[in-house]
């Protein structure tokens, strides 16, 4: 009976409650999005109809072939690889995204198009990566899953036509988004204005078409599965970076409006590299030819310097993503084994505290510059309140004889409304205060995550993949002392967090500079960090973390954070005004705040057993 009630409640939640909440979310934020949305009733209706059919088809396949219901909390007993699951691994989610996008296009909803649909899609991806795929691997060990839309495997035999078509599907789809979406948003005049813009060139569409044709042909010319996979992954990373830049800073990521489809600089360079790998005898010819294409693409762009710099930066990272990852992994491993401590009588100073102190100094300093010296002391006090709340939260959740003074991120989040109430009573503009802190928090957290690596808190679960894992051997690290995973490869979850926080930080900085209101910025911060934290927590390996209902405790906290962020975006507040300011108060407050956090997170009393006395 309890199982039946649970299934009914689950169905009501996901079939009725969540869609209604998303509709209300789009309605309440309708006037908050300053970007226009396309209204295409025929296309929208077709997308929504196709999405609905895919949802029904997927549900029917789970019932017929899986002998169960489409509920991840009550999963079917059999793995389904027939019907729509031959096309997509998660056809119901694909259908739901198409339904949301179609409804937004049909109604011309800017909020639905720019806010609800993309953030809901990210939440779905987080659910798949942070729970469903892990659960499927646990319930069906050793069973292979494949679908038409899968990326090529790392290695194997002869490339199949479906793998080549899947490569075109993924690259072509994201390239279409790169060409179309940035053109919808207004581009403020003067942003990254380029004094080197060159005169009109009549034949520029020919060169764009040539670049597009060469990029489209490449998946059918590559003959090694591993190379095709590397090309597709690098292309997706490149296009994702271009899309982020194009939406945030149009001049650096825009395209030539006179052509139907343009190939970004980074993708042109990536194609040149892989043509050279495929046909090494003609490598010089390929690079020479693609260099000419690059010149004429930039010649026609109207922002030669900006797009060249943006394209080179994206290619430098995405084009060599495997080498970049290996460098980051090795760096994370070195930091994780870099524990140093100095004892002065009863007091111990630990080196990881300097990361936390530096993060606090950086955050308070930059927030003070953005918001103005009038706010900097309040910003410093909010940071102190969050630090205290983080200690109280962690003490209640995981404090023990071995963990006398832990800190918890969600305690700091809980300190935000407390700080808001205090400063609201004091007459401070709370929305401006919270908005500027939301802009800087991802950067503060990214630096602070280096402390997590040294301390061993927030560490990952064991992994068999040496290309991913890091090894911790220092006896002071929680990885060795508490979880007993010395010299075992583990997921570098603090590094995962940093890699998510950096693009999140860019999005929020762009929102601030483009005049988004403070509640929207704060809500985006909570939503984006909650989505990232949900996935990160799935790969964590701390022994003291509770598991409730199949999810780790902090995954539930991440879900609550996303919900709180969505609610916050519904409040209408004043736009964030860019008024950079500087005075002696800013470095003074930053220094005091940094010292406070350094002491809290890096100085302890190793010979004491009192609560809050020892960090390790």
C-alpha positions as CSV (number, residue, x, y, z in Angstrom):
1,X,0.0,0.0,0.0
2,X,2.8,2.4,0.9
3,X,4.5,1.7,-2.4
4,X,1.3,2.4,-4.3
5,X,0.8,5.7,-2.5
6,X,4.4,6.6,-3.2
7,X,3.9,6.0,-6.9
8,X,0.7,8.0,-7.0
9,X,2.4,11.0,-5.3
10,X,5.4,10.7,-7.6
11,X,3.2,10.7,-10.7
12,X,1.2,13.7,-9.4
13,X,4.5,15.6,-8.6
14,X,6.1,15.1,-12.0
15,X,3.1,15.1,-14.3
16,X,1.1,17.9,-12.7
17,X,2.8,19.8,-10.0
18,X,6.2,20.5,-11.6
19,X,4.8,21.5,-15.0
20,X,2.4,23.9,-13.3
21,X,5.2,25.3,-11.2
22,X,7.3,25.9,-14.3
23,X,4.4,27.6,-16.1
24,X,3.9,29.9,-13.0
25,X,7.7,30.5,-13.0
26,X,7.6,31.7,-16.6
27,X,4.5,33.8,-15.9
28,X,5.9,35.5,-12.8
29,X,9.2,36.3,-14.5
30,X,7.7,37.4,-17.8
31,X,8.7,41.0,-17.3
32,X,12.1,40.3,-15.9
33,X,13.9,39.1,-19.0
34,X,15.1,42.0,-21.2
35,X,15.9,39.9,-24.2
36,X,13.3,39.3,-26.9
37,X,12.1,35.8,-27.7
38,X,11.1,34.6,-31.1
39,X,7.5,33.8,-31.7
40,X,7.1,30.9,-34.1
41,X,3.7,29.4,-33.7
42,X,4.0,26.7,-36.3
43,X,7.5,25.6,-35.3
44,X,6.6,25.8,-31.6
45,X,3.4,23.7,-32.1
46,X,5.4,21.1,-34.1
47,X,8.1,20.9,-31.5
48,X,5.7,20.6,-28.6
49,X,3.7,17.9,-30.4
50,X,6.8,15.9,-31.3
51,X,8.0,16.2,-27.7
52,X,4.7,15.0,-26.4
53,X,4.7,12.0,-28.7
54,X,8.3,11.2,-27.7
55,X,7.3,11.3,-24.0
56,X,4.3,9.0,-24.6
57,X,6.4,6.6,-26.7
58,X,9.2,6.5,-24.1
59,X,6.6,5.8,-21.3
60,X,5.0,3.0,-23.4
61,X,8.4,1.4,-24.0
62,X,9.2,1.4,-20.3
63,X,5.9,-0.3,-19.6
64,X,6.1,-2.8,-22.5
65,X,9.8,-3.7,-22.5
66,X,10.8,-2.7,-19.0
67,X,7.8,-4.1,-17.2
68,X,7.6,-1.0,-15.1
69,X,6.7,2.6,-14.8
70,X,8.7,5.8,-15.9
71,X,9.7,6.7,-12.4
72,X,13.3,6.9,-11.3
73,X,12.3,6.4,-7.7
74,X,10.5,3.2,-8.7
75,X,12.5,2.1,-11.7
76,X,11.5,-0.7,-14.1
77,X,13.2,-4.1,-13.3
78,X,14.4,-4.5,-16.9
79,X,16.8,-2.4,-18.9
80,X,15.0,-1.0,-22.0
81,X,17.0,-0.6,-25.3
82,X,14.1,-0.8,-27.8
83,X,11.7,1.8,-29.3
84,X,12.8,5.4,-28.7
85,X,15.7,4.1,-26.5
86,X,17.4,3.1,-29.7
87,X,17.5,6.8,-30.7
88,X,18.2,8.4,-27.3
89,X,19.3,7.1,-23.9
90,X,16.7,9.3,-22.2
91,X,13.9,9.9,-24.8
92,X,11.3,11.1,-22.2
93,X,13.6,13.9,-21.1
94,X,14.4,14.8,-24.7
95,X,10.7,15.0,-25.3
96,X,10.1,17.2,-22.3
97,X,12.8,19.6,-23.4
98,X,11.2,19.8,-26.9
99,X,7.8,20.3,-25.2
100,X,9.1,23.2,-23.1
101,X,10.9,24.8,-26.0
102,X,7.9,24.4,-28.3
103,X,5.6,26.0,-25.8
104,X,8.0,28.9,-25.4
105,X,8.1,29.5,-29.1
106,X,4.4,29.1,-29.6
107,X,3.6,31.7,-26.9
108,X,6.6,33.9,-27.5
109,X,7.6,33.7,-23.9
110,X,10.9,35.4,-23.3
111,X,11.1,33.9,-19.8
112,X,10.2,30.5,-21.0
113,X,12.8,30.7,-23.8
114,X,15.7,32.3,-22.0
115,X,15.2,31.2,-18.4
116,X,12.8,28.3,-17.7
117,X,13.7,26.0,-20.6
118,X,17.5,26.2,-20.4
119,X,17.7,26.0,-16.6
120,X,15.2,23.1,-16.5
121,X,17.3,21.4,-19.2
122,X,20.4,21.8,-17.0
123,X,18.5,20.4,-14.1
124,X,17.5,17.4,-16.2
125,X,21.1,16.8,-17.2
126,X,22.1,17.0,-13.5
127,X,19.5,14.4,-12.6
128,X,20.8,12.1,-15.3
129,X,24.5,12.6,-14.5
130,X,24.0,12.8,-10.7
131,X,21.6,9.9,-10.2
132,X,20.0,8.0,-13.0
133,X,23.1,6.9,-15.0
134,X,24.8,5.9,-11.7
135,X,21.8,4.0,-10.6
136,X,21.5,2.2,-13.9
137,X,25.1,1.2,-13.8
138,X,24.6,-0.2,-10.3
139,X,21.4,-2.1,-11.1
140,X,22.7,-3.5,-14.5
141,X,26.4,-4.0,-14.1
142,X,28.2,-5.0,-17.3
143,X,25.3,-4.4,-19.6
144,X,26.1,-2.1,-22.5
145,X,23.8,0.7,-23.4
146,X,24.0,2.4,-26.8
147,X,21.8,4.7,-28.8
148,X,21.9,6.3,-32.2
149,X,22.7,9.7,-30.6
150,X,25.6,8.5,-28.5
151,X,29.1,10.0,-29.0
152,X,31.7,7.7,-30.6
153,X,33.4,5.4,-28.2
154,X,37.0,6.0,-27.0
155,X,38.3,3.1,-29.0
156,X,37.2,0.1,-30.9
157,X,36.8,-1.2,-34.4
158,X,35.4,0.3,-37.6
159,X,33.5,3.5,-37.3
160,X,29.8,3.1,-38.0
161,X,27.7,5.4,-40.1
162,X,25.4,6.2,-37.2
163,X,28.5,7.4,-35.2
164,X,29.4,9.8,-38.0
165,X,25.8,11.0,-38.2
166,X,25.6,11.4,-34.5
167,X,28.8,13.6,-34.7
168,X,27.1,15.8,-37.3
169,X,23.9,15.9,-35.2
170,X,25.7,17.1,-32.0
171,X,28.0,19.6,-33.8
172,X,25.4,20.8,-36.2
173,X,22.8,21.3,-33.4
174,X,25.1,23.4,-31.2
175,X,26.5,25.3,-34.2
176,X,23.0,26.3,-35.1
177,X,22.5,27.6,-31.5
178,X,25.8,29.5,-31.7
179,X,24.6,31.1,-35.0
180,X,21.1,31.9,-33.9
181,X,20.8,32.6,-30.2
182,X,23.3,35.5,-29.8
183,X,21.6,37.3,-32.7
184,X,18.4,37.5,-30.7
185,X,19.8,39.5,-27.7
186,X,20.4,43.2,-28.0
187,X,24.1,44.1,-28.3
188,X,24.9,47.3,-26.4
189,X,26.8,49.7,-28.5
190,X,30.5,50.1,-27.7
191,X,31.1,46.8,-26.0
192,X,34.5,45.6,-27.2
193,X,34.4,48.1,-30.1
194,X,37.0,47.1,-32.6
195,X,39.0,49.9,-34.3
196,X,40.4,47.4,-36.8
197,X,37.0,46.7,-38.4
198,X,37.7,46.4,-42.2
199,X,35.7,47.5,-45.2
200,X,32.8,45.5,-46.8
201,X,33.8,42.4,-48.7
202,X,31.3,41.1,-51.2
203,X,32.3,37.5,-51.4
204,X,32.5,36.7,-47.7
205,X,29.6,34.2,-47.8
206,X,31.7,32.0,-50.1
207,X,34.4,31.6,-47.5
208,X,31.9,31.0,-44.7
209,X,30.3,28.3,-46.8
210,X,33.7,26.7,-47.5
211,X,34.5,26.6,-43.8
212,X,31.1,25.1,-43.1
213,X,31.4,22.4,-45.7
214,X,34.9,21.4,-44.5
215,X,33.6,21.1,-40.9
216,X,30.6,19.1,-42.0
217,X,32.7,16.7,-44.1
218,X,35.3,15.9,-41.4
219,X,33.2,13.3,-39.5
220,X,32.9,11.3,-42.7
221,X,36.7,11.5,-43.5
222,X,38.1,10.5,-40.0
223,X,38.7,6.8,-39.9
224,X,39.6,6.3,-36.3
225,X,37.0,6.1,-33.6
226,X,39.2,7.7,-30.9
227,X,40.0,10.7,-33.2
228,X,36.3,11.2,-34.0
229,X,35.4,11.2,-30.4
230,X,38.2,13.7,-29.6
231,X,37.1,15.9,-32.4
232,X,33.4,15.9,-31.4
233,X,34.2,16.6,-27.7
234,X,36.6,19.4,-28.6
235,X,34.0,20.8,-31.0
236,X,31.2,20.7,-28.4
237,X,33.5,22.4,-25.8
238,X,34.5,25.0,-28.3
239,X,31.0,25.8,-29.4
240,X,29.8,25.8,-25.8
241,X,32.5,28.4,-25.0
242,X,31.5,30.5,-28.0
243,X,27.9,30.4,-27.1
244,X,28.7,31.5,-23.5
245,X,30.8,34.4,-24.8
246,X,28.3,35.3,-27.5
247,X,25.4,35.6,-25.0
248,X,27.5,37.4,-22.4
249,X,29.6,39.7,-24.6
250,X,28.1,39.9,-28.1
251,X,31.1,41.6,-29.9
252,X,33.5,38.8,-28.9
253,X,31.2,36.0,-29.7
254,X,28.9,37.3,-32.4
255,X,28.9,36.4,-36.1
256,X,28.6,37.9,-39.6
257,X,25.0,38.8,-39.9
258,X,25.2,38.7,-43.7
259,X,25.5,34.9,-43.9
260,X,23.1,32.2,-42.9
261,X,25.6,30.1,-41.0
262,X,29.1,31.0,-39.9
263,X,31.8,28.8,-38.4
264,X,33.5,30.2,-35.3
265,X,37.2,30.8,-35.3
266,X,37.9,28.1,-32.8
267,X,36.0,25.5,-34.8
268,X,37.8,26.4,-38.0
269,X,41.2,26.0,-36.1
270,X,40.0,22.7,-34.7
271,X,39.0,21.4,-38.1
272,X,42.4,22.4,-39.5
273,X,44.1,20.4,-36.8
274,X,42.1,17.3,-37.4
275,X,42.4,17.5,-41.2
276,X,46.2,17.6,-40.5
277,X,46.0,14.6,-38.3
278,X,43.9,12.7,-40.8
279,X,46.0,13.6,-43.8
280,X,49.5,14.3,-42.3
281,X,51.3,14.6,-45.6
282,X,49.2,17.7,-46.5
283,X,49.3,19.2,-43.0
284,X,50.9,22.4,-44.2
285,X,48.4,22.7,-47.0
286,X,45.5,22.4,-44.6
287,X,46.8,24.9,-42.2
288,X,47.6,27.4,-45.1
289,X,44.1,27.0,-46.5
290,X,42.3,27.3,-43.2
291,X,44.4,30.3,-42.3
292,X,43.0,32.0,-45.4
293,X,39.5,31.1,-44.4
294,X,40.2,32.4,-40.9
295,X,41.4,35.7,-42.3
296,X,38.3,36.3,-44.4
297,X,36.0,35.2,-41.6
298,X,37.6,37.7,-39.3
299,X,37.7,40.3,-42.1
300,X,34.0,40.1,-42.4
301,X,33.1,39.9,-38.7
302,X,33.3,43.6,-37.9
303,X,35.1,42.9,-34.7
304,X,38.4,41.4,-35.8
305,X,40.4,41.8,-32.6
306,X,37.6,40.7,-30.3
307,X,36.7,37.6,-32.2
308,X,40.3,36.6,-32.9
309,X,41.1,36.8,-29.2
310,X,38.0,35.0,-28.1
311,X,38.4,32.3,-30.7
312,X,42.1,31.7,-29.8
313,X,41.3,31.6,-26.1
314,X,38.5,29.0,-26.6
315,X,40.7,26.9,-29.0
316,X,43.6,26.9,-26.6
317,X,41.4,25.2,-23.9
318,X,38.9,23.2,-25.9
319,X,41.2,22.1,-28.7
320,X,43.6,20.5,-26.2
321,X,41.0,19.5,-23.6
322,X,42.8,16.2,-22.8
323,X,46.1,17.9,-22.1
324,X,44.4,20.7,-20.2
325,X,42.5,18.2,-18.1
326,X,45.7,16.2,-17.3
327,X,47.4,19.4,-16.2
328,X,44.5,20.3,-13.9
329,X,44.3,16.8,-12.5
330,X,48.1,16.7,-11.7
331,X,47.8,20.2,-10.2
332,X,44.9,19.1,-8.0
333,X,46.9,16.1,-6.9
334,X,49.8,18.2,-5.9
335,X,47.6,20.6,-4.0
336,X,45.9,17.7,-2.3
337,X,49.2,16.5,-0.9
338,X,50.7,19.9,0.0
339,X,49.6,20.0,3.7
340,X,51.9,22.2,5.8
341,X,51.5,23.2,9.4
342,X,53.3,25.4,11.9
343,X,52.9,25.0,15.7
344,X,53.4,27.9,18.1
345,X,52.8,26.7,21.6
346,X,49.1,25.6,21.8
347,X,48.3,27.2,18.5
348,X,48.7,25.5,15.1
349,X,48.5,27.3,11.7
350,X,47.7,25.2,8.7
351,X,48.5,26.2,5.2
352,X,45.1,25.5,3.7
353,X,43.7,28.4,5.7
354,X,45.5,30.8,3.5
355,X,43.4,29.6,0.5
356,X,40.2,30.4,2.5
357,X,41.6,33.7,3.7
358,X,42.6,34.7,0.2
359,X,39.2,33.8,-1.1
360,X,37.5,36.0,1.5
361,X,39.9,38.9,0.8
362,X,39.3,38.6,-2.9
363,X,35.5,38.4,-2.6
364,X,35.2,41.3,-0.2
365,X,37.6,43.5,-2.2
366,X,35.9,43.0,-5.5
367,X,32.4,43.2,-4.1
368,X,33.3,46.4,-2.5
369,X,34.6,47.8,-5.8
370,X,31.4,46.8,-7.6
371,X,28.9,47.9,-5.0
372,X,30.8,50.9,-3.6
373,X,32.6,51.7,-0.3
374,X,29.3,52.4,1.4
375,X,28.5,48.6,1.3
376,X,31.9,47.1,2.0
377,X,31.6,46.8,5.8
378,X,28.2,45.2,5.4
379,X,29.7,42.8,2.8
380,X,32.5,41.9,5.3
381,X,30.0,41.2,8.1
382,X,27.9,39.0,5.8
383,X,31.0,37.0,5.1
384,X,31.7,36.6,8.8
385,X,28.1,35.6,9.5
386,X,28.2,33.0,6.7
387,X,31.4,31.6,8.1
388,X,29.9,31.2,11.6
389,X,26.7,29.6,10.2
390,X,28.9,27.2,8.1
391,X,30.6,26.1,11.3
392,X,27.3,25.7,13.2
393,X,25.7,23.7,10.4
394,X,28.6,21.3,10.0
395,X,28.8,20.8,13.7
396,X,25.2,19.8,13.8
397,X,25.3,17.6,10.7
398,X,28.7,15.9,10.9
399,X,30.6,17.1,14.0
400,X,32.3,14.2,16.0
401,X,35.3,13.4,18.1
402,X,37.3,13.3,14.9
403,X,35.7,16.4,13.4
404,X,35.8,19.1,16.0
405,X,35.5,22.1,13.7
406,X,34.1,21.2,10.3
407,X,32.5,23.7,7.9
408,X,29.5,23.2,5.6
409,X,28.7,25.2,2.5
410,X,24.9,25.0,3.1
411,X,25.4,26.5,6.5
412,X,26.8,29.5,4.7
413,X,23.8,29.6,2.4
414,X,21.5,29.5,5.4
415,X,23.4,32.5,6.7
416,X,22.3,34.6,3.7
417,X,18.6,35.2,4.8
418,X,19.8,35.8,8.4
419,X,22.2,38.4,7.2
420,X,19.5,39.9,5.0
421,X,17.2,40.3,7.9
422,X,19.9,42.0,10.0
423,X,20.9,44.5,7.4
424,X,17.3,45.1,6.3
425,X,16.5,46.2,9.9
426,X,19.6,48.4,9.7
427,X,18.3,50.2,6.6
428,X,20.8,48.7,4.1
429,X,19.8,48.1,0.5
430,X,19.7,44.3,0.9
431,X,19.0,43.5,-2.7
432,X,22.1,45.3,-3.9
433,X,24.1,43.7,-1.2
434,X,22.9,40.2,-2.0
435,X,23.2,40.8,-5.8
436,X,26.9,41.8,-5.7
437,X,27.7,38.9,-3.3
438,X,26.1,36.5,-5.7
439,X,28.2,37.8,-8.5
440,X,31.4,37.2,-6.6
441,X,30.5,34.0,-4.7
442,X,31.4,31.5,-7.5
443,X,34.9,33.0,-7.7
444,X,35.3,33.0,-3.9
445,X,34.1,29.3,-3.8
446,X,36.5,28.4,-6.6
447,X,39.5,29.7,-4.7
448,X,38.2,28.2,-1.5
449,X,37.9,24.8,-3.1
450,X,41.7,24.6,-3.0
451,X,41.4,24.4,0.8
452,X,39.1,21.5,0.3
453,X,41.8,19.7,-1.7
454,X,44.4,20.2,1.0
455,X,42.1,19.4,3.9
456,X,40.6,16.4,2.2
457,X,37.0,17.5,2.9
458,X,34.5,17.2,0.1
459,X,36.7,14.5,-1.3
460,X,35.6,12.1,-4.0
461,X,34.7,8.4,-4.1
462,X,37.2,5.8,-5.4
463,X,37.4,5.5,-9.2
464,X,39.1,2.8,-11.3
465,X,40.0,5.3,-14.0
466,X,43.5,6.6,-13.5
467,X,42.9,9.3,-16.1
468,X,40.4,10.9,-13.7
469,X,41.5,10.0,-10.2
470,X,43.9,11.7,-7.9
471,X,45.8,10.0,-5.0
472,X,46.1,11.5,-1.6
473,X,48.9,10.2,0.7
474,X,49.4,12.9,3.4
475,X,48.3,11.4,6.7
476,X,46.6,14.7,7.8
477,X,44.2,14.7,4.9
478,X,40.7,13.5,5.7
479,X,41.0,11.2,2.7
480,X,43.6,9.2,4.6
481,X,42.7,9.8,8.3
482,X,38.9,9.6,8.2
483,X,37.9,7.8,5.0
484,X,41.0,5.5,4.9
485,X,41.5,5.9,1.2
486,X,45.3,6.5,1.2
487,X,46.9,6.2,-2.2
488,X,43.5,5.1,-3.7
489,X,42.5,7.0,-6.9
490,X,39.5,9.1,-6.1
491,X,37.3,11.6,-8.0
492,X,38.8,15.1,-7.7
493,X,35.4,16.5,-6.7
494,X,36.7,20.0,-5.6
495,X,38.2,20.3,-9.1
496,X,34.8,19.3,-10.6
497,X,33.3,22.1,-8.5
498,X,35.9,24.7,-9.7
499,X,35.3,23.8,-13.4
500,X,31.5,24.4,-12.9
501,X,31.9,27.6,-10.8
502,X,34.1,29.4,-13.3
503,X,31.5,29.5,-16.1
504,X,28.8,30.2,-13.5
505,X,30.9,33.2,-12.4
506,X,31.2,34.5,-16.0
507,X,27.4,34.2,-16.4
508,X,26.7,36.2,-13.2
509,X,29.3,38.9,-14.0
510,X,27.8,39.3,-17.4
511,X,24.3,39.5,-15.9
512,X,25.5,42.3,-13.5
513,X,27.3,44.3,-16.2
514,X,24.2,44.0,-18.5
515,X,21.9,45.4,-15.8
516,X,20.0,42.4,-14.6
517,X,18.1,43.0,-11.4
518,X,19.7,41.8,-8.2
519,X,17.0,39.2,-7.3
520,X,17.4,37.6,-10.7
521,X,21.2,37.4,-10.2
522,X,20.8,36.0,-6.7
523,X,18.3,33.4,-8.0
524,X,20.6,32.4,-10.9
525,X,23.5,31.9,-8.4
526,X,21.4,29.6,-6.3
527,X,20.1,27.6,-9.2
528,X,23.4,27.2,-11.1
529,X,25.4,26.3,-8.0
530,X,22.6,23.9,-6.8
531,X,22.7,22.1,-10.2
532,X,26.4,21.8,-10.1
533,X,26.5,20.6,-6.5
534,X,23.9,17.9,-7.2
535,X,26.2,16.2,-9.7
536,X,29.3,16.8,-7.7
537,X,27.8,15.2,-4.6
538,X,27.0,12.0,-6.6
539,X,30.8,11.4,-6.9
540,X,31.7,12.3,-3.3
541,X,33.1,9.7,-1.0
542,X,32.9,11.1,2.6
543,X,32.0,8.3,5.0
544,X,30.1,10.6,7.4
545,X,27.6,11.9,4.8
546,X,24.0,10.6,5.3
547,X,22.1,8.9,2.4
548,X,18.4,9.5,2.4
549,X,16.0,8.1,-0.1
550,X,18.8,7.1,-2.5
551,X,20.4,10.6,-2.5
552,X,23.1,12.0,-0.4
553,X,22.1,14.6,2.2
554,X,23.7,17.4,0.3
555,X,22.0,16.4,-3.0
556,X,18.7,17.1,-1.2
557,X,20.1,20.4,-0.1
558,X,21.1,21.2,-3.7
559,X,17.5,20.5,-4.8
560,X,16.2,22.9,-2.1
561,X,18.8,25.5,-3.3
562,X,17.5,25.2,-6.9
563,X,13.9,25.7,-5.7
564,X,14.9,28.7,-3.5
565,X,16.7,30.2,-6.5
566,X,13.7,29.8,-8.8
567,X,11.5,31.5,-6.1
568,X,14.0,34.3,-5.7
569,X,13.9,35.1,-9.5
570,X,10.2,35.9,-9.1
571,X,10.9,38.9,-6.9
572,X,11.0,42.2,-8.8
573,X,13.8,44.4,-7.7
574,X,15.9,47.3,-9.0
575,X,18.5,46.6,-11.7
576,X,22.1,46.2,-10.7
577,X,23.8,49.5,-11.4
578,X,27.5,49.4,-12.3
579,X,29.0,52.1,-10.1
580,X,32.7,51.0,-9.5
581,X,34.1,52.8,-6.5
582,X,37.2,52.7,-4.4
583,X,38.4,53.9,-1.0
584,X,40.6,52.9,1.9
585,X,37.6,51.2,3.4
586,X,37.6,48.5,0.7
587,X,41.1,47.0,1.3
588,X,40.7,47.5,5.1
589,X,37.4,45.5,5.2
590,X,38.8,42.9,2.8
591,X,41.9,42.4,5.0
592,X,39.9,42.1,8.2
593,X,37.5,39.6,6.6
594,X,40.3,37.6,5.2
595,X,42.1,37.4,8.5
596,X,38.8,36.3,10.2
597,X,38.3,33.5,7.7
598,X,42.0,32.5,7.8
599,X,41.8,32.1,11.6
600,X,38.4,30.2,11.4
601,X,39.5,27.8,8.7
602,X,43.3,27.6,9.2
603,X,44.2,28.1,12.8
604,X,43.3,25.6,15.6
605,X,44.4,24.2,19.0
606,X,45.7,20.7,18.4
607,X,46.0,19.7,22.1
608,X,42.4,20.5,23.0
609,X,39.3,18.3,22.8
610,X,36.8,21.1,23.2
611,X,34.2,21.6,20.6
612,X,35.4,23.8,17.7
613,X,39.0,23.5,18.9
614,X,40.6,21.3,16.2
615,X,40.4,21.4,12.4
616,X,41.7,17.8,12.1
